[in-house]
Amino acid sequence: MSPRTQPKKEYCYERWLRWRSRRYEALKRDGFKCRHCPSRKDLQVHHIVPLEKGGTDDLSNLLTLCDECHKTLNQIEQLYEGNHK
């Protein structure tokens, strides 16, 4: 079934399952540590190109970051976007 013919709830659940799997692959690839600092706590997987801007869940678009580095990167990205509108 394509996403267009599939019930929304079912499609969202399938996408969530695929994301959980891809997230684990990214964490494993990055050695379960932040790619910016040596932290292994509060890890998150960041989309380099956001989904809403055409990014995907491909491993090449994912980056493991600790919570602190993720917040910092998001702030830098917001500042950059604000200056380049």
Secondary structure, 3 states (H helix, E strand, C coil): CCCCCCCHHHHHHHHHHHHHHHHHHHHHHCCCCCCCCCCCCCEEEEECCCHHHCCCCCHHHEEEEEHHHHHHHHHHHHHHHHHCC
